[in-house]
Amino acid sequence: MSALVFDHNTPIVGSASRMISNVLGGAADFALNYASRARAEKQLASLDDRMLADIGMERSDIHSKVWGSRSR
């Protein structure tokens, strides 16, 4: 576990504000990325097999193409 160390010159309010901003920004980025990928997966799943073949995909490829090699 790591600890936050502040010396007497560290503006705690500014640092805390930046930290909170970074955490919230990261959470917002994660949520937007997740929503975008979920929407893409749903749209690809709605295509028929011929349409998927036209773009070089099979139905079994959809999840890994959208989410990468790691699962959700």
Summary of the structure (lengths in Angstrom):
residues: 72
radius of gyration: 20.7
end to end distance: 25.7
largest distance: 66.1
contacts: 125
relative contact order: 0.08
helix: 68%
strand: 0%
